[in-house]
Structures are given as C-alpha cells and as structure tokens.
C-alpha cells in the first residue's frame, strides 16, 4: 500500500481511534460503506445508462426490485441508528 509498513498502519489506526473514539468507529465504517455502495451504484448507472434499450423486461424488473431492497435496507439502518441515538440520550 504505497510504501506504508505495518508500523505506519498501526500508528494511523491508533490516531484514528484517539480522534474518533472506539464507539464511533463502527458508525463511521457503516457510513463509509453506505457512501461507497451509493457511489458504486451511481457510477454503474452512468455506465449502464446507455444500455436501457437493450434490457429485457425481466432485467428491468430485477433492477427495480434491487433498488427497492436497497432503499428498504437503508431505511431500516436509519431507524436503527435513530433508536440507538435515542437510547443513548435517555440512558
């Protein structure tokens, strides 16, 4: 990874833990993963945007279902985070 050794990576990880705290790291990772998934979907949409004429009705239906599933997964994740934050403030 660009000339970074084990020691450097461990030092960077230690600084990240000190800056954000261990409790915030999972939330940061989830947010990064979600952003990466959205970015990947959008770039794929740009590349596949010209192929809409060649897709079958079944392929279009599968894509629509996948978008609904992704939206539902994101909604559930947002609700879970909201619940956790509410629980943290009431505790």
C-alpha distances in whole Angstrom, upper triangle without the diagonal:
4,6,6,8,10,13,11,10,13,15,13,15,18,18,18,20,23,23,23,25,24,27,25,22,23,25,22,20,23,23,20,20,23,22,20,22,25,23,22,26,27,25,26,29,29,28,31,33,35,36,38,41,40,39,42,43,42,38,39,41,37,35,38,38,34,34,37,35,32,34,36,33,32,35,35,32,33,36,35,33,36,38,35,36,40,40,38,40,43,42
4,6,9,12,14,11,11,15,15,14,16,19,19,19,22,24,23,25,26,26,29,27,24,25,27,24,22,25,25,22,22,26,24,21,25,27,24,24,27,28,26,27,31,30,29,32,34,36,37,39,42,41,41,44,45,44,40,41,43,40,37,40,40,36,36,39,37,34,36,38,35,34,37,38,34,35,39,37,35,38,40,38,38,42,42,40,42,45,44
4,6,10,11,9,10,14,14,14,16,19,19,20,22,24,24,25,27,27,30,28,25,27,29,26,24,27,28,24,25,28,27,25,28,30,27,27,31,32,29,31,34,34,33,36,38,40,40,43,46,45,44,47,49,47,44,44,46,43,41,43,43,39,39,42,40,37,39,41,38,37,40,40,37,38,41,39,37,40,42,39,39,43,43,41,43,46,45
4,7,8,6,7,10,11,10,12,15,15,16,19,20,21,22,23,23,26,25,22,24,26,23,21,25,25,22,23,27,25,23,26,29,27,27,30,31,29,31,34,34,33,36,38,40,41,43,46,45,45,47,49,47,43,44,45,42,40,42,42,38,38,41,39,35,38,39,36,35,38,38,34,35,38,36,34,37,39,36,36,40,40,38,40,43,42
4,5,5,6,9,10,11,12,14,16,17,19,20,21,23,24,23,26,26,22,24,27,24,22,26,27,24,25,28,28,25,28,31,29,29,33,34,32,33,37,37,36,39,41,43,43,45,49,48,47,49,50,49,45,46,47,44,42,44,44,40,40,42,40,37,39,40,37,36,39,39,35,37,39,37,35,38,40,37,37,41,40,38,40,43,42
4,6,5,6,9,10,11,12,14,15,16,18,20,21,21,20,24,23,20,22,25,22,21,24,26,23,24,27,27,25,28,31,29,29,33,34,33,34,37,38,37,39,42,44,44,46,49,48,47,49,50,48,45,46,47,43,42,44,43,39,39,41,39,36,38,39,36,35,38,37,34,35,38,35,33,37,38,34,35,39,38,35,38,41,39
4,5,5,6,9,10,11,12,14,15,17,18,20,20,20,23,23,20,23,25,23,22,26,27,24,25,29,29,27,30,33,31,31,35,36,35,36,40,40,39,42,44,46,47,49,52,51,50,52,53,51,48,49,49,46,44,46,45,42,42,43,41,38,40,41,37,36,39,38,35,36,39,36,34,37,38,35,35,39,38,35,38,40,38
4,5,5,6,9,10,11,12,14,15,17,18,19,19,23,22,19,22,24,21,20,24,25,22,24,27,26,25,28,30,29,29,33,33,32,34,37,37,37,40,42,44,45,46,50,49,48,50,51,50,46,47,48,45,42,44,44,40,40,42,40,36,38,39,36,35,38,37,33,34,37,35,32,36,37,34,34,37,37,34,37,40,38
4,5,5,6,9,10,11,12,14,15,17,17,17,20,19,16,18,21,18,17,21,21,19,20,24,23,22,25,27,26,26,30,31,30,31,34,35,34,37,39,41,42,44,47,46,45,47,48,46,43,43,44,41,39,41,40,36,36,38,36,33,35,36,32,31,34,34,30,31,34,31,29,32,34,31,31,35,34,32,34,37,35
4,5,5,6,9,10,11,12,14,15,15,15,18,18,15,18,20,18,17,21,22,20,21,25,25,24,26,29,28,28,32,33,32,34,37,37,37,40,42,44,45,46,50,49,47,49,50,48,45,45,46,43,41,42,42,38,38,39,37,34,36,36,33,32,35,34,30,31,34,31,29,32,33,30,30,33,33,30,33,35,33
4,5,5,6,9,10,11,12,14,15,15,19,18,16,19,21,19,18,22,23,21,23,26,25,25,28,30,29,30,33,34,33,35,38,38,39,41,43,45,46,47,51,50,49,51,52,50,47,47,48,45,43,44,43,40,39,41,39,36,37,38,34,33,36,35,31,32,34,32,29,32,34,30,30,34,33,30,32,35,33
4,5,5,6,9,10,11,12,13,14,17,16,14,17,18,16,16,19,20,17,20,23,22,21,25,26,25,26,30,30,30,32,34,35,35,38,39,42,43,44,48,47,46,48,49,47,44,44,45,42,39,41,40,37,36,38,36,32,34,35,32,30,33,32,28,29,32,30,27,30,31,28,28,31,31,28,31,34,32
4,5,5,6,9,10,11,11,11,14,13,11,14,16,13,13,17,18,16,18,21,21,20,23,25,25,26,29,30,30,31,34,34,35,37,39,42,42,43,47,47,45,47,47,46,43,43,43,40,38,39,38,35,34,36,34,30,32,33,29,28,30,30,26,27,29,27,24,27,28,25,25,29,28,26,28,31,29
4,5,5,6,9,10,10,10,14,14,12,15,17,15,16,19,20,19,21,24,24,24,26,28,28,29,32,33,33,35,37,38,39,41,42,45,46,47,51,50,48,50,51,49,46,46,46,43,41,42,41,38,37,39,36,33,34,35,32,30,32,31,28,28,30,28,25,28,29,26,25,29,28,25,27,30,28
4,5,5,6,9,10,11,14,13,12,16,17,15,16,19,19,18,21,23,23,23,26,28,27,28,31,32,32,34,37,37,38,40,42,44,45,46,50,50,48,50,51,49,46,46,46,43,41,42,41,38,37,38,36,33,34,35,32,30,32,31,28,28,30,28,25,28,29,26,25,28,28,25,27,30,28
4,5,5,6,8,9,12,10,9,12,13,11,12,16,16,14,17,20,19,20,23,24,24,25,28,29,29,31,33,34,35,37,38,41,42,43,47,47,45,47,47,46,43,42,43,40,37,38,38,34,33,35,33,29,30,31,28,26,28,28,24,24,27,25,22,24,26,22,22,25,25,22,24,28,26
4,6,5,5,6,9,9,7,11,13,11,12,16,16,16,18,21,21,21,24,26,26,27,30,31,31,33,35,36,37,39,41,44,44,45,49,48,46,48,48,47,44,43,43,41,39,39,38,35,34,35,33,30,31,31,28,26,28,27,23,24,26,23,20,23,24,21,20,24,23,20,22,25,24
4,6,5,8,11,11,10,14,15,14,16,19,19,19,21,23,23,24,27,28,28,30,33,33,34,36,38,39,40,42,43,46,47,48,51,51,50,52,52,50,47,47,47,44,42,42,41,38,37,38,36,33,33,34,31,29,30,30,26,26,28,26,22,25,26,22,21,25,24,21,23,26,24
4,6,9,11,10,10,14,14,12,15,17,17,17,20,22,21,22,25,26,26,28,31,31,32,34,36,36,38,40,41,44,45,46,49,50,48,50,50,48,45,45,45,42,40,40,40,37,35,36,35,31,31,32,29,27,29,28,25,24,26,24,21,23,25,21,20,23,23,20,22,25,24
4,7,8,6,7,10,10,9,12,14,14,14,17,19,19,20,23,24,24,26,28,29,30,32,34,34,36,38,39,42,43,43,47,47,45,47,47,45,43,42,42,39,37,37,37,34,32,33,31,28,28,29,26,24,25,25,21,21,23,21,17,19,21,18,16,20,20,17,19,22,21
4,6,6,7,10,11,11,13,15,16,16,19,20,21,22,25,26,27,28,30,31,32,34,36,37,39,40,41,45,45,45,49,49,47,49,48,47,44,43,43,41,39,39,38,35,34,34,32,29,29,29,26,24,26,25,21,21,23,20,17,19,20,17,16,19,19,15,18,21,19
4,6,5,8,10,10,11,14,15,16,17,20,21,22,24,25,26,28,30,31,32,34,35,37,38,39,41,44,44,45,48,48,46,47,47,45,42,42,42,39,37,37,36,33,32,33,30,28,28,28,25,23,25,23,20,20,22,19,17,19,20,16,16,19,18,15,18,21,19
4,6,7,8,10,11,12,14,15,17,18,20,21,23,24,26,27,29,30,32,33,35,36,38,39,40,43,44,44,47,47,45,46,46,44,41,41,40,37,36,36,34,31,31,31,28,26,26,26,22,21,22,21,17,17,19,16,13,16,16,12,12,16,14,12,15,17,15
4,6,5,6,9,10,11,12,14,16,17,18,20,21,22,24,26,27,28,30,32,33,35,36,37,40,41,41,45,45,42,44,43,42,39,38,38,35,33,33,32,29,28,29,27,24,24,24,21,19,20,19,16,16,17,15,12,14,15,12,12,15,15,13,15,18,17
4,5,5,6,9,10,10,12,14,15,16,18,20,21,22,24,26,27,28,30,31,33,34,35,39,39,39,43,43,41,42,42,40,37,37,37,34,32,32,31,28,27,28,26,23,24,24,20,19,21,20,16,17,19,16,14,17,18,15,15,19,18,16,19,22,20
4,5,5,6,9,10,10,12,14,15,16,18,20,21,22,24,26,27,28,30,31,32,34,37,37,37,41,41,38,40,39,37,35,34,34,31,29,30,28,25,25,25,23,20,21,21,17,16,18,16,13,14,16,13,11,15,16,13,14,17,17,15,18,21,20
4,5,5,6,9,10,11,12,14,15,17,18,20,21,22,24,26,27,29,30,31,32,36,36,36,39,40,37,39,38,36,34,33,32,30,28,28,27,24,23,23,21,18,19,19,16,14,15,15,11,11,13,11,9,12,13,11,11,15,15,14,16,19,19
4,5,5,6,9,10,10,12,14,15,16,18,20,21,22,24,25,27,28,30,31,34,35,35,39,39,37,38,38,36,34,33,33,30,28,28,28,25,23,24,22,19,20,20,17,15,17,17,13,14,16,15,12,15,17,14,14,18,19,17,19,22,22
4,5,5,6,9,10,10,12,14,15,16,18,20,21,22,24,26,27,28,29,33,33,33,37,37,34,36,36,34,32,31,31,28,26,27,26,23,22,23,21,18,19,19,16,15,17,17,13,14,17,15,13,17,18,16,17,20,21,19,22,25,24
4,5,5,6,9,10,10,12,14,15,16,18,20,21,22,24,26,26,28,31,31,31,35,35,32,34,33,32,29,28,28,26,23,24,23,20,19,20,17,14,15,16,12,11,14,13,9,11,14,12,10,14,16,14,15,18,19,18,21,23,23
4,5,5,6,9,10,11,12,14,15,16,18,20,21,23,24,25,26,30,30,30,34,34,32,34,33,32,29,28,28,26,23,23,23,20,18,19,18,14,15,16,13,11,13,14,10,10,14,13,11,14,16,15,15,18,20,19,21,24,24
4,5,5,6,9,10,10,12,14,15,16,18,20,21,22,24,25,28,29,29,33,33,31,33,33,32,29,28,28,26,23,24,24,20,19,21,19,16,17,18,15,13,16,17,13,14,18,17,15,17,20,18,19,22,23,22,24,27,27
4,5,5,6,9,10,10,12,14,15,16,18,20,21,22,24,27,27,27,31,31,28,30,30,29,26,25,26,23,20,21,21,17,17,18,16,13,15,16,13,11,15,15,12,14,17,16,15,18,20,19,20,23,24,23,25,28,28
4,5,5,6,9,10,11,12,14,15,16,18,20,21,22,25,25,25,29,29,27,29,28,27,24,23,23,21,18,19,18,15,14,15,14,10,11,13,10,8,12,13,10,11,15,14,13,16,18,18,19,22,23,23,25,27,28
4,5,5,6,8,10,10,12,14,15,16,18,20,20,24,25,25,28,29,27,29,29,28,25,24,24,22,19,20,20,17,15,17,16,13,13,16,14,11,14,16,13,13,17,17,16,18,21,20,20,23,25,24,26,29,30
4,5,5,6,9,10,10,12,14,15,16,18,19,23,23,23,27,27,25,28,28,27,24,23,24,22,19,20,20,17,15,18,17,13,15,17,15,13,17,18,15,16,20,20,18,21,24,23,23,26,28,27,29,32,32
4,5,5,6,9,10,10,12,14,15,16,18,21,21,21,25,25,23,25,25,23,20,20,20,18,15,16,16,13,12,14,13,10,12,14,12,11,15,16,14,15,19,19,18,21,23,23,23,26,28,28,30,32,33
4,5,5,6,9,10,10,12,14,15,16,19,20,20,23,24,22,24,24,23,20,19,20,18,15,15,16,13,11,14,13,10,11,14,12,11,14,16,14,15,18,19,18,20,23,23,24,26,28,28,30,32,33
4,5,5,6,8,10,11,12,14,15,18,19,20,23,24,22,25,25,25,21,20,22,20,16,18,19,16,14,17,17,13,14,18,16,14,18,20,18,18,22,22,21,23,26,26,26,29,31,30,32,35,36
4,5,5,6,8,10,11,12,14,17,17,18,22,21,20,23,23,22,19,18,20,18,15,16,17,14,13,16,16,13,15,18,16,15,19,20,19,20,23,24,23,25,28,28,28,31,33,32,34,37,38
4,6,5,6,9,10,10,11,15,15,15,19,19,17,20,20,19,16,15,16,15,11,13,14,11,10,13,13,10,12,16,15,14,17,19,18,19,22,23,23,25,27,28,28,31,33,33,34,37,38
4,5,5,6,9,10,10,13,14,15,18,19,18,21,21,21,18,16,18,17,13,14,16,14,12,15,16,13,14,18,17,16,19,21,20,20,24,25,24,26,29,29,29,32,34,34,35,38,39
4,5,5,6,9,10,12,14,15,18,19,18,21,22,22,18,18,20,18,15,17,19,16,15,18,19,16,17,21,20,19,22,24,23,23,27,28,27,29,32,32,32,35,37,36,38,41,42
4,5,5,6,8,11,11,12,16,16,15,18,19,19,15,14,17,15,12,14,16,14,13,17,17,15,17,20,19,19,22,24,23,24,27,28,28,30,32,33,33,36,38,38,39,42,43
4,5,5,5,9,10,10,14,14,13,16,17,17,14,13,15,14,11,13,15,13,12,15,17,15,16,19,19,19,21,24,23,24,27,28,28,30,32,33,33,36,38,38,39,42,43
4,6,5,8,10,11,14,15,15,18,20,20,17,16,19,18,14,16,19,17,15,19,20,18,19,23,23,22,24,27,26,26,30,31,30,32,35,35,36,38,40,40,41,44,45
4,6,7,8,11,13,14,14,17,19,20,16,16,19,18,15,17,20,18,17,21,21,19,21,24,24,24,26,29,28,29,32,33,33,34,37,37,38,40,42,42,44,46,47
4,5,5,7,10,10,10,14,15,16,12,12,15,15,12,14,17,15,15,18,20,18,20,23,23,23,26,28,27,28,31,33,33,34,37,37,38,40,42,43,44,47,48
4,5,6,9,11,11,14,15,17,14,12,16,16,13,14,17,16,15,19,20,19,20,23,24,23,26,28,28,29,32,33,33,35,37,38,38,41,43,43,44,47,48
4,6,7,9,10,14,16,17,15,13,17,18,15,17,20,19,18,22,24,22,24,27,27,27,29,32,32,32,35,37,37,38,41,42,42,44,46,47,48,51,52
4,5,5,7,10,13,14,11,11,15,15,13,15,18,17,17,21,22,21,23,26,26,27,29,31,31,32,35,36,37,38,41,42,42,44,46,47,48,51,52
4,5,5,9,10,12,10,8,12,13,11,13,16,16,15,18,20,20,21,24,25,25,27,30,30,31,33,35,36,37,39,41,41,43,45,46,47,49,51
4,6,8,10,13,11,10,14,15,14,15,19,19,19,21,24,24,25,27,29,29,31,33,34,35,37,39,39,41,43,44,45,47,49,50,51,53,54
4,7,10,12,10,10,14,14,14,16,19,19,19,22,24,24,25,28,29,29,31,33,34,35,38,39,40,41,43,45,46,47,49,50,52,54,55
4,7,8,6,7,10,11,10,12,15,15,16,19,20,21,22,24,25,26,28,30,31,32,34,36,37,38,40,42,43,44,46,47,49,51,52
4,5,5,6,9,10,11,12,14,15,17,19,20,21,23,25,26,27,29,31,32,33,35,36,38,39,41,42,44,45,47,48,50,51,53
4,5,5,6,9,10,11,12,14,15,17,18,20,21,23,24,26,27,29,30,32,33,35,36,37,39,41,42,43,45,47,48,49,51
4,5,5,6,9,10,11,12,14,15,16,18,20,21,22,24,26,27,29,30,32,33,35,36,37,39,41,42,43,45,47,48,49
4,5,5,6,9,10,11,12,14,15,16,18,20,21,23,24,26,27,29,30,32,33,35,36,37,39,41,42,43,45,47,48
4,5,5,6,9,10,11,12,14,15,17,18,20,21,23,24,26,27,29,30,32,33,35,36,38,39,41,42,44,45,47
4,5,5,6,9,10,11,12,14,15,16,18,20,21,23,24,26,27,29,30,32,33,35,36,37,39,41,42,43,45
4,5,5,6,9,10,10,12,14,15,16,18,20,21,22,24,26,27,29,30,31,33,35,36,37,39,41,42,43
4,5,5,6,9,10,10,12,14,15,16,18,20,21,22,24,26,27,29,30,32,33,35,36,37,39,41,42
4,5,5,6,9,10,11,12,14,15,17,18,20,21,23,24,26,27,29,30,32,33,35,36,38,39,41
4,5,5,6,9,10,10,12,14,15,16,18,20,21,22,24,26,27,29,30,31,33,35,36,37,39
4,5,5,6,9,10,10,12,14,15,16,18,20,21,23,24,26,27,29,30,31,33,35,36,37
4,5,5,6,9,10,11,12,14,15,16,18,20,21,22,24,26,27,28,30,31,33,35,36
4,5,5,6,9,10,10,12,14,15,16,18,20,21,22,24,26,27,28,30,32,33,34
4,5,5,6,9,10,11,12,14,15,16,18,20,21,23,24,26,27,29,30,32,33
4,5,5,6,9,10,11,12,14,15,17,18,20,21,23,24,26,27,29,30,31
4,5,5,6,9,10,11,12,14,15,16,18,20,21,22,24,26,27,29,30
4,5,5,6,9,10,11,12,14,15,16,18,20,21,22,24,26,27,28
4,5,5,6,9,10,11,12,14,15,17,18,20,21,23,25,26,27
4,5,5,6,9,10,11,12,14,15,16,18,20,21,23,24,26
4,5,5,6,9,10,11,12,14,15,16,18,20,21,23,24
4,5,5,6,9,10,10,12,14,15,16,18,20,21,22
4,5,5,6,9,10,11,12,14,15,16,18,20,21
4,5,5,6,9,10,11,12,14,15,17,18,20
4,5,5,6,9,10,10,12,14,15,16,18
4,5,5,6,9,10,10,12,14,15,16
4,5,5,6,9,10,10,12,14,15
4,5,5,6,9,10,11,12,14
4,5,5,6,9,10,11,12
4,5,5,6,9,10,10
4,5,5,6,9,10
4,5,5,6,9
4,5,5,6
4,6,5
4,6
4
